[in-house]
């Protein structure tokens, strides 16, 4: 199969996404508006996608002490058993298992595919690294070809924009990044669950902050900006502990690689960071983790999802099903073969840093989540976003679900 790698200059004028409401800080001052220009959104998206699997501050050789039992974030990071946070919790019915599925279209599936306008056209997968690399891995392992498609890799500044404008067919990304734009008219829909985990709240190891409740009245860094995914994830983590993210703390943009210095100067108390970015900083005694998407109460909730252009899915339901299956077969492979998959990711330049650390972190993500878990997570998250004022266009969970979730399998 001849594969083309195409780099697109994506047209920012086609998408205008509002990423959340404006609110006030603790002293009553108005926070920055969360309705951004598309230029701001592209910048935040680009920074976010770089930080999903960042290389800034990452080291190639870091100590990894294997643990057998899970510990939640604070206990793990302060007990000398930091790796215990990354031990997966067994959750029934969490995984989708397509590792051994033959993707070759049946006669009936092929007949339906031939009726759809995208038949005979290549899959344009959005190329990303690290925990969002499922579509790229599907291409590398030949799963699109197995499902009957030619494939082309698409690069751009934002997967949200690439999918929303139809310049890419399929991608993986945060619910927290993509959900609000869907409610504001961006043409994309979630079609599958990618993985759990990947981001956590960190503070200085010698600080007085030992829980989210200790953060009340302080400023918390959300590296990719107000209204973007870090803002939304932090809001959800705080809300889970009964803290109002809009009135009891101040969420402020600080670049990930500037957060430690900002903590040391007392400008912020904490920061939401990628676990890949922060792992060695905890091992070195610089940071501790006080809340995480890998904690027990989030173990049955998606962090990231598989998504496609909404119009494409409506017009090509069978083709969308087969493309999604190819990506979920890749995710199943990554979950069931963490050592082999991590070696492949490093060899291809899609993971960086220490091999053993990456095996552990990749395994913690539990790639390939069931449709049942994904649908349940979305309903819960939508309800929270509406209650917290992150979604303002409607107060109906069902209305958002109709746009945001399409069960293609």
URHU-V551139 format. One record per residue. RES is the residue in three letters. SS is DSSP state (a for helix, b for strand, c for the rest). OMEGA is omega in degrees with one decimal (999 if undefined). NEAR is the number of other ideal C-beta (glycine too) atoms within 10 Angstrom. Layout:
# URHU-V551139
res:ss:omega:near
RES:SS:OMEGA:NEAR
RES:SS:OMEGA:NEAR
This chain:
# URHU-V551139
res:ss:omega:near
UNK:c:178.2:10
UNK:c:-178.1:7
UNK:c:179.8:13
UNK:b:174.8:11
UNK:b:-172.1:10
UNK:b:177.1:14
UNK:b:-177.3:10
UNK:c:165.2:16
UNK:c:-172.0:8
UNK:c:-172.2:22
UNK:c:-173.9:11
UNK:a:-176.3:16
UNK:a:-177.0:8
UNK:a:-176.9:14
UNK:c:171.9:22
UNK:c:-174.8:15
UNK:c:172.9:25
UNK:b:-169.7:19
UNK:c:174.5:25
UNK:c:-176.5:24
UNK:c:170.4:17
UNK:c:-179.2:15
UNK:c:-175.8:19
UNK:b:176.7:12
UNK:c:-176.9:16
UNK:c:-178.5:14
UNK:c:176.3:6
UNK:c:178.6:7
UNK:c:-178.6:8
UNK:b:175.6:9
UNK:c:175.2:17
UNK:c:178.4:15
UNK:c:178.2:15
UNK:c:171.2:23
UNK:b:-171.4:18
UNK:c:168.4:21
UNK:c:179.5:11
UNK:a:175.5:18
UNK:a:176.3:10
UNK:a:-178.6:18
UNK:a:178.7:27
UNK:a:179.1:20
UNK:a:179.3:17
UNK:a:178.8:25
UNK:a:-177.8:27
UNK:a:178.6:14
UNK:a:179.9:18
UNK:a:-175.9:23
UNK:a:174.8:26
UNK:a:-174.7:17
UNK:a:173.7:23
UNK:a:175.3:24
UNK:c:-169.4:25
UNK:c:173.0:22
UNK:c:179.7:14
UNK:c:177.9:11
UNK:c:-177.7:15
UNK:c:-179.9:18
UNK:c:-175.8:14
UNK:c:-177.9:10
UNK:c:-178.1:10
UNK:c:-177.5:15
UNK:c:175.9:12
UNK:c:178.1:18
UNK:c:-174.3:12
UNK:c:176.7:11
UNK:c:-176.2:16
UNK:c:-175.8:7
UNK:c:-178.6:8
UNK:c:166.7:19
UNK:c:174.6:21
UNK:c:-162.8:20
UNK:a:-174.3:24
UNK:a:179.7:21
UNK:a:-178.1:14
UNK:a:-173.3:24
UNK:a:-178.9:25
UNK:a:-176.1:16
UNK:c:-174.1:10
UNK:c:179.3:9
UNK:c:-175.1:15
UNK:a:-177.3:22
UNK:a:-177.6:23
UNK:a:178.0:20
UNK:a:-174.4:26
UNK:a:173.8:25
UNK:c:-176.4:18
UNK:c:172.5:16
UNK:c:180.0:17
UNK:c:179.3:8
UNK:c:-179.6:16
UNK:c:174.3:8
UNK:c:179.7:11
UNK:c:-169.4:22
UNK:b:167.7:19
UNK:c:-172.9:24
UNK:c:177.6:14
UNK:c:-174.1:21
UNK:c:-176.5:17
UNK:c:-177.6:9
UNK:c:172.4:16
UNK:c:-176.2:10
UNK:c:179.9:21
UNK:c:-178.1:11
UNK:c:172.4:20
UNK:c:179.1:9
UNK:a:-179.9:6
UNK:a:178.9:9
UNK:a:-179.2:17
UNK:a:178.4:14
UNK:a:178.2:11
UNK:a:179.9:17
UNK:a:-178.2:21
UNK:a:179.8:12
UNK:c:-171.7:10
UNK:c:-172.3:16
UNK:c:-178.9:10
UNK:c:-178.4:17
UNK:c:-179.8:15
UNK:c:179.2:11
UNK:c:-176.6:14
UNK:c:168.7:17
UNK:b:176.9:27
UNK:b:-176.9:24
UNK:b:179.8:26
UNK:b:-172.6:26
UNK:c:175.4:23
UNK:c:-175.9:22
UNK:c:169.7:19
UNK:a:-172.2:23
UNK:a:176.4:29
UNK:a:-174.1:24
UNK:c:-177.0:27
UNK:a:178.5:30
UNK:a:177.9:32
UNK:a:177.3:23
UNK:a:178.1:23
UNK:a:176.7:29
UNK:a:-177.4:25
UNK:a:-177.9:18
UNK:c:176.3:17
UNK:c:-175.7:13
UNK:a:174.5:27
UNK:a:178.7:29
UNK:a:178.5:17
UNK:a:-179.7:18
UNK:c:174.2:26
UNK:c:-174.7:19
UNK:c:159.0:26
UNK:c:-175.9:14
UNK:b:177.5:26
UNK:b:175.2:20
UNK:b:-179.9:20
UNK:b:173.7:24
UNK:b:177.7:15
UNK:c:-179.9:24
UNK:c:-175.5:17
UNK:c:175.2:26
UNK:a:177.3:29
UNK:a:-179.4:29
UNK:a:-178.3:25
UNK:a:179.0:26
UNK:a:-177.6:28
UNK:a:179.7:24
UNK:c:178.8:21
UNK:c:179.5:16
UNK:c:170.4:19
UNK:c:-174.9:28
UNK:c:-172.1:28
UNK:b:-179.8:30
UNK:b:174.6:31
UNK:b:178.1:27
UNK:b:-178.4:28
UNK:b:164.4:27
UNK:a:-175.5:27
UNK:a:178.8:26
UNK:a:-166.4:27
UNK:a:-172.8:25
UNK:a:-177.2:25
UNK:a:176.4:26
UNK:a:176.7:21
UNK:a:-178.4:24
UNK:a:179.3:21
UNK:c:169.3:15
UNK:c:177.4:13
UNK:c:-171.0:23
UNK:c:173.1:20
UNK:b:179.7:30
UNK:b:177.5:24
UNK:b:-176.5:30
UNK:b:179.9:25
UNK:b:179.4:28
UNK:b:-176.7:32
UNK:b:-178.1:31
UNK:b:176.3:23
UNK:c:165.2:25
UNK:c:168.7:24
UNK:c:177.5:24
UNK:b:-174.4:26
UNK:b:175.0:27
UNK:b:-177.6:28
UNK:b:175.1:30
UNK:b:174.8:26
UNK:b:-175.4:18
UNK:c:-178.2:15
UNK:c:-178.7:9
UNK:c:178.8:16
UNK:c:-174.6:8
UNK:c:-178.4:19
UNK:c:178.1:13
UNK:c:178.3:13
UNK:a:179.3:23
UNK:a:177.7:13
UNK:a:-177.3:15
UNK:a:-179.0:24
UNK:c:179.1:14
UNK:c:-178.7:10
UNK:c:175.1:17
UNK:b:-178.4:20
UNK:b:-179.0:26
UNK:b:172.1:25
UNK:b:-164.9:24
UNK:c:-176.6:26
UNK:c:165.4:27
UNK:c:178.6:25
UNK:c:178.3:22
UNK:c:179.3:28
UNK:c:-170.3:27
UNK:a:-179.8:30
UNK:a:176.9:31
UNK:a:-176.8:26
UNK:a:178.5:29
UNK:a:178.4:23
UNK:a:177.9:25
UNK:a:-179.5:26
UNK:a:179.1:21
UNK:a:179.1:23
UNK:a:-179.7:24
UNK:a:179.1:17
UNK:a:179.7:14
UNK:c:175.7:13
UNK:c:-179.2:9
UNK:c:179.5:17
UNK:c:-175.8:13
UNK:c:-177.9:22
UNK:c:-176.0:21
UNK:c:-174.2:13
UNK:c:174.8:16
UNK:c:172.9:23
UNK:b:177.5:20
UNK:b:-172.1:26
UNK:b:-179.8:19
UNK:c:173.0:17
UNK:c:180.0:21
UNK:c:-175.7:15
UNK:a:-176.4:22
UNK:a:176.1:14
UNK:a:-172.0:14
UNK:a:-177.7:25
UNK:a:178.2:20
UNK:a:178.6:11
UNK:a:175.1:17
UNK:a:-178.2:22
UNK:a:176.9:12
UNK:c:-179.9:8
UNK:c:-178.9:10
UNK:c:176.3:15
UNK:c:177.5:24
UNK:c:-168.1:24
UNK:b:179.5:28
UNK:b:170.4:28
UNK:b:-175.4:28
UNK:b:170.1:26
UNK:b:177.7:25
UNK:a:176.1:25
UNK:a:179.5:25
UNK:a:-170.5:25
UNK:a:-170.2:26
UNK:a:-175.4:27
UNK:a:178.3:21
UNK:a:172.4:21
UNK:a:179.7:22
UNK:a:-179.1:18
UNK:c:179.4:12
UNK:c:-179.4:10
UNK:c:-176.9:16
UNK:b:165.4:26
UNK:b:-175.9:24
UNK:b:-178.1:28
UNK:b:177.1:27
UNK:b:-174.3:24
UNK:b:170.1:25
UNK:c:174.6:24
UNK:c:176.6:29
UNK:c:-171.4:23
UNK:a:-175.2:13
UNK:a:175.9:10
UNK:a:-174.9:20
UNK:c:-179.6:18
UNK:c:-180.0:17
UNK:c:176.3:22
UNK:c:163.6:27
UNK:c:-175.2:24
UNK:b:-175.7:27
UNK:b:170.3:26
UNK:b:-179.3:25
UNK:b:-177.2:30
UNK:b:174.4:27
UNK:b:-175.0:25
UNK:a:179.7:21
UNK:a:178.3:12
UNK:a:-177.9:23
UNK:a:179.5:24
UNK:a:-176.6:12
UNK:a:-174.6:13
UNK:c:-174.1:24
UNK:a:-178.9:14
UNK:a:177.6:20
UNK:a:177.1:29
UNK:a:177.7:24
UNK:a:-176.0:20
UNK:a:177.2:25
UNK:a:178.5:32
UNK:a:177.9:25
UNK:a:179.0:22
UNK:a:179.0:30
UNK:a:-179.8:30
UNK:a:172.4:30
UNK:a:175.7:27
UNK:a:177.4:27
UNK:a:178.4:31
UNK:a:177.1:21
UNK:a:-178.4:23
UNK:a:179.0:28
UNK:a:-174.0:23
UNK:a:-177.1:15
UNK:c:-172.9:14
UNK:a:-179.7:20
UNK:a:-179.3:13
UNK:a:-179.3:12
UNK:a:179.8:25
UNK:a:176.6:22
UNK:a:178.0:15
UNK:a:-179.0:18
UNK:a:179.1:25
UNK:a:-179.9:16
UNK:a:-178.6:9
UNK:c:-178.4:13
UNK:c:-178.2:8
UNK:c:167.0:21
UNK:c:174.9:26
UNK:c:179.5:17
UNK:c:-173.5:22
UNK:c:-177.7:20
UNK:a:-176.7:16
UNK:a:176.5:17
UNK:a:-179.1:25
UNK:a:175.5:25
UNK:a:-178.7:22
UNK:a:-179.1:22
UNK:a:178.9:27
UNK:a:179.0:25
UNK:a:-179.2:19
UNK:a:-174.9:23
UNK:c:177.1:26
UNK:c:-177.3:24
UNK:c:174.8:28
UNK:c:-175.8:27
UNK:b:-176.0:30
UNK:c:175.9:20
UNK:a:-178.9:17
UNK:a:178.5:13
UNK:a:-178.8:20
UNK:a:178.9:24
UNK:a:179.1:16
UNK:a:178.6:16
UNK:a:-177.9:22
UNK:a:178.8:22
UNK:a:-179.9:16
UNK:a:-177.9:15
UNK:a:178.8:22
UNK:a:177.9:25
UNK:a:178.9:14
UNK:a:-179.5:17
UNK:a:178.1:24
UNK:a:-178.5:19
UNK:a:-178.1:11
UNK:a:179.7:19
UNK:c:176.5:15
UNK:c:169.9:25
UNK:c:-176.0:26
UNK:c:-174.7:17
UNK:c:-179.0:14
UNK:c:173.8:13
UNK:c:-178.2:11
UNK:c:176.1:12
UNK:a:-178.0:19
UNK:a:180.0:9
UNK:a:178.5:14
UNK:a:179.8:24
UNK:a:-179.3:15
UNK:a:178.6:11
UNK:a:-166.9:18
UNK:a:-172.9:23
UNK:b:174.6:20
UNK:c:179.8:20
UNK:c:-173.9:13
UNK:c:-176.0:21
UNK:c:999:14
